[in-house]
Amino acid sequence: MVEIENLKKEILDLITPYLAERAGKIYIENEEYKESSKTADLIFEELNETLTDEQQELLERYFTANNATVALTERLVYQQGMRDFLNL
């Protein structure tokens, strides 16, 4: 049983980068995603113009940390989906 679990983990480790890359391509081609991203960028630019240099730096650090969290969440969701698939 341990060998099967190790095999499943190895499979997830091998395919996760591919799945993340594929998801990125899907996002880029999705019109709703592109529109939402464009809106977010415009709001960010408007907000950024009103901030001091120190506040801009803090906001940039926040977005970096938040984006890292979102990327991790996406990876975990993909991996869980694959676990569920392998358990069928």
Biotite code that builds the C-alpha atoms (Angstrom):
import biotite.structure as struc

atoms = struc.array([
    struc.Atom([0.000, 0.000, 0.000], chain_id="A", res_id=1, res_name="MET", atom_name="CA", element="C"),
    struc.Atom([2.891, 2.359, 0.778], chain_id="A", res_id=2, res_name="VAL", atom_name="CA", element="C"),
    struc.Atom([4.304, 1.725, -2.705], chain_id="A", res_id=3, res_name="GLU", atom_name="CA", element="C"),
    struc.Atom([1.025, 2.753, -4.333], chain_id="A", res_id=4, res_name="ILE", atom_name="CA", element="C"),
    struc.Atom([0.933, 5.977, -2.302], chain_id="A", res_id=5, res_name="GLU", atom_name="CA", element="C"),
    struc.Atom([4.539, 6.730, -3.264], chain_id="A", res_id=6, res_name="ASN", atom_name="CA", element="C"),
    struc.Atom([3.725, 6.066, -6.919], chain_id="A", res_id=7, res_name="LEU", atom_name="CA", element="C"),
    struc.Atom([0.738, 8.418, -6.752], chain_id="A", res_id=8, res_name="LYS", atom_name="CA", element="C"),
    struc.Atom([2.933, 11.134, -5.197], chain_id="A", res_id=9, res_name="LYS", atom_name="CA", element="C"),
    struc.Atom([5.559, 10.667, -7.901], chain_id="A", res_id=10, res_name="GLU", atom_name="CA", element="C"),
    struc.Atom([2.912, 10.932, -10.605], chain_id="A", res_id=11, res_name="ILE", atom_name="CA", element="C"),
    struc.Atom([1.577, 14.148, -9.055], chain_id="A", res_id=12, res_name="LEU", atom_name="CA", element="C"),
    struc.Atom([5.080, 15.582, -8.805], chain_id="A", res_id=13, res_name="ASP", atom_name="CA", element="C"),
    struc.Atom([5.681, 14.795, -12.484], chain_id="A", res_id=14, res_name="LEU", atom_name="CA", element="C"),
    struc.Atom([2.456, 16.163, -13.916], chain_id="A", res_id=15, res_name="ILE", atom_name="CA", element="C"),
    struc.Atom([1.840, 19.196, -11.698], chain_id="A", res_id=16, res_name="THR", atom_name="CA", element="C"),
    struc.Atom([4.236, 21.495, -13.623], chain_id="A", res_id=17, res_name="PRO", atom_name="CA", element="C"),
    struc.Atom([2.576, 20.492, -16.900], chain_id="A", res_id=18, res_name="TYR", atom_name="CA", element="C"),
    struc.Atom([-0.891, 21.132, -15.491], chain_id="A", res_id=19, res_name="LEU", atom_name="CA", element="C"),
    struc.Atom([0.115, 24.544, -14.137], chain_id="A", res_id=20, res_name="ALA", atom_name="CA", element="C"),
    struc.Atom([1.566, 25.511, -17.508], chain_id="A", res_id=21, res_name="GLU", atom_name="CA", element="C"),
    struc.Atom([-1.578, 24.327, -19.275], chain_id="A", res_id=22, res_name="ARG", atom_name="CA", element="C"),
    struc.Atom([-3.796, 26.271, -16.862], chain_id="A", res_id=23, res_name="ALA", atom_name="CA", element="C"),
    struc.Atom([-1.778, 29.415, -17.571], chain_id="A", res_id=24, res_name="GLY", atom_name="CA", element="C"),
    struc.Atom([-2.432, 29.013, -21.289], chain_id="A", res_id=25, res_name="LYS", atom_name="CA", element="C"),
    struc.Atom([-6.134, 28.500, -20.634], chain_id="A", res_id=26, res_name="ILE", atom_name="CA", element="C"),
    struc.Atom([-6.304, 31.706, -18.573], chain_id="A", res_id=27, res_name="TYR", atom_name="CA", element="C"),
    struc.Atom([-4.574, 33.738, -21.255], chain_id="A", res_id=28, res_name="ILE", atom_name="CA", element="C"),
    struc.Atom([-7.042, 32.584, -23.897], chain_id="A", res_id=29, res_name="GLU", atom_name="CA", element="C"),
    struc.Atom([-10.155, 33.163, -21.757], chain_id="A", res_id=30, res_name="ASN", atom_name="CA", element="C"),
    struc.Atom([-11.936, 36.427, -22.579], chain_id="A", res_id=31, res_name="GLU", atom_name="CA", element="C"),
    struc.Atom([-13.535, 36.773, -19.141], chain_id="A", res_id=32, res_name="GLU", atom_name="CA", element="C"),
    struc.Atom([-10.132, 36.316, -17.486], chain_id="A", res_id=33, res_name="TYR", atom_name="CA", element="C"),
    struc.Atom([-8.505, 38.856, -19.806], chain_id="A", res_id=34, res_name="LYS", atom_name="CA", element="C"),
    struc.Atom([-11.211, 41.440, -19.089], chain_id="A", res_id=35, res_name="GLU", atom_name="CA", element="C"),
    struc.Atom([-10.988, 40.884, -15.336], chain_id="A", res_id=36, res_name="SER", atom_name="CA", element="C"),
    struc.Atom([-7.200, 41.139, -15.436], chain_id="A", res_id=37, res_name="SER", atom_name="CA", element="C"),
    struc.Atom([-7.372, 44.352, -17.483], chain_id="A", res_id=38, res_name="LYS", atom_name="CA", element="C"),
    struc.Atom([-9.795, 45.896, -14.989], chain_id="A", res_id=39, res_name="THR", atom_name="CA", element="C"),
    struc.Atom([-7.559, 44.928, -12.067], chain_id="A", res_id=40, res_name="ALA", atom_name="CA", element="C"),
    struc.Atom([-4.531, 46.446, -13.817], chain_id="A", res_id=41, res_name="ASP", atom_name="CA", element="C"),
    struc.Atom([-6.343, 49.736, -14.437], chain_id="A", res_id=42, res_name="LEU", atom_name="CA", element="C"),
    struc.Atom([-7.473, 49.970, -10.814], chain_id="A", res_id=43, res_name="ILE", atom_name="CA", element="C"),
    struc.Atom([-3.957, 49.169, -9.630], chain_id="A", res_id=44, res_name="PHE", atom_name="CA", element="C"),
    struc.Atom([-2.457, 51.909, -11.793], chain_id="A", res_id=45, res_name="GLU", atom_name="CA", element="C"),
    struc.Atom([-4.995, 54.421, -10.532], chain_id="A", res_id=46, res_name="GLU", atom_name="CA", element="C"),
    struc.Atom([-4.314, 53.451, -6.916], chain_id="A", res_id=47, res_name="LEU", atom_name="CA", element="C"),
    struc.Atom([-0.551, 53.354, -7.403], chain_id="A", res_id=48, res_name="ASN", atom_name="CA", element="C"),
    struc.Atom([-0.507, 56.953, -8.663], chain_id="A", res_id=49, res_name="GLU", atom_name="CA", element="C"),
    struc.Atom([-1.889, 58.151, -5.333], chain_id="A", res_id=50, res_name="THR", atom_name="CA", element="C"),
    struc.Atom([0.668, 56.383, -3.124], chain_id="A", res_id=51, res_name="LEU", atom_name="CA", element="C"),
    struc.Atom([4.014, 57.478, -1.766], chain_id="A", res_id=52, res_name="THR", atom_name="CA", element="C"),
    struc.Atom([7.101, 55.491, -2.761], chain_id="A", res_id=53, res_name="ASP", atom_name="CA", element="C"),
    struc.Atom([7.030, 53.681, 0.577], chain_id="A", res_id=54, res_name="GLU", atom_name="CA", element="C"),
    struc.Atom([3.358, 52.794, 0.176], chain_id="A", res_id=55, res_name="GLN", atom_name="CA", element="C"),
    struc.Atom([3.991, 51.607, -3.396], chain_id="A", res_id=56, res_name="GLN", atom_name="CA", element="C"),
    struc.Atom([6.747, 49.308, -2.120], chain_id="A", res_id=57, res_name="GLU", atom_name="CA", element="C"),
    struc.Atom([4.489, 47.909, 0.591], chain_id="A", res_id=58, res_name="LEU", atom_name="CA", element="C"),
    struc.Atom([1.669, 47.334, -1.886], chain_id="A", res_id=59, res_name="LEU", atom_name="CA", element="C"),
    struc.Atom([4.071, 45.597, -4.287], chain_id="A", res_id=60, res_name="GLU", atom_name="CA", element="C"),
    struc.Atom([5.256, 43.307, -1.473], chain_id="A", res_id=61, res_name="ARG", atom_name="CA", element="C"),
    struc.Atom([1.632, 42.524, -0.627], chain_id="A", res_id=62, res_name="TYR", atom_name="CA", element="C"),
    struc.Atom([0.824, 41.584, -4.236], chain_id="A", res_id=63, res_name="PHE", atom_name="CA", element="C"),
    struc.Atom([3.940, 39.419, -4.473], chain_id="A", res_id=64, res_name="THR", atom_name="CA", element="C"),
    struc.Atom([2.973, 37.512, -1.328], chain_id="A", res_id=65, res_name="ALA", atom_name="CA", element="C"),
    struc.Atom([-0.656, 37.252, -2.402], chain_id="A", res_id=66, res_name="ASN", atom_name="CA", element="C"),
    struc.Atom([0.251, 35.988, -5.888], chain_id="A", res_id=67, res_name="ASN", atom_name="CA", element="C"),
    struc.Atom([2.515, 33.353, -4.342], chain_id="A", res_id=68, res_name="ALA", atom_name="CA", element="C"),
    struc.Atom([-0.397, 32.219, -2.169], chain_id="A", res_id=69, res_name="THR", atom_name="CA", element="C"),
    struc.Atom([-2.741, 32.053, -5.157], chain_id="A", res_id=70, res_name="VAL", atom_name="CA", element="C"),
    struc.Atom([-0.185, 30.031, -7.144], chain_id="A", res_id=71, res_name="ALA", atom_name="CA", element="C"),
    struc.Atom([0.191, 27.597, -4.261], chain_id="A", res_id=72, res_name="LEU", atom_name="CA", element="C"),
    struc.Atom([-3.591, 27.306, -3.953], chain_id="A", res_id=73, res_name="THR", atom_name="CA", element="C"),
    struc.Atom([-3.923, 26.518, -7.659], chain_id="A", res_id=74, res_name="GLU", atom_name="CA", element="C"),
    struc.Atom([-1.221, 23.864, -7.422], chain_id="A", res_id=75, res_name="ARG", atom_name="CA", element="C"),
    struc.Atom([-2.853, 22.251, -4.390], chain_id="A", res_id=76, res_name="LEU", atom_name="CA", element="C"),
    struc.Atom([-6.271, 22.238, -6.085], chain_id="A", res_id=77, res_name="VAL", atom_name="CA", element="C"),
    struc.Atom([-4.803, 20.591, -9.193], chain_id="A", res_id=78, res_name="TYR", atom_name="CA", element="C"),
    struc.Atom([-3.014, 18.015, -7.097], chain_id="A", res_id=79, res_name="GLN", atom_name="CA", element="C"),
    struc.Atom([-6.156, 17.228, -5.119], chain_id="A", res_id=80, res_name="GLN", atom_name="CA", element="C"),
    struc.Atom([-8.108, 16.874, -8.354], chain_id="A", res_id=81, res_name="GLY", atom_name="CA", element="C"),
    struc.Atom([-5.521, 14.410, -9.628], chain_id="A", res_id=82, res_name="MET", atom_name="CA", element="C"),
    struc.Atom([-5.610, 12.496, -6.319], chain_id="A", res_id=83, res_name="ARG", atom_name="CA", element="C"),
    struc.Atom([-9.366, 12.245, -6.658], chain_id="A", res_id=84, res_name="ASP", atom_name="CA", element="C"),
    struc.Atom([-8.985, 11.057, -10.267], chain_id="A", res_id=85, res_name="PHE", atom_name="CA", element="C"),
    struc.Atom([-6.411, 8.414, -9.309], chain_id="A", res_id=86, res_name="LEU", atom_name="CA", element="C"),
    struc.Atom([-8.711, 7.137, -6.564], chain_id="A", res_id=87, res_name="ASN", atom_name="CA", element="C"),
    struc.Atom([-11.603, 6.491, -8.973], chain_id="A", res_id=88, res_name="LEU", atom_name="CA", element="C"),
])
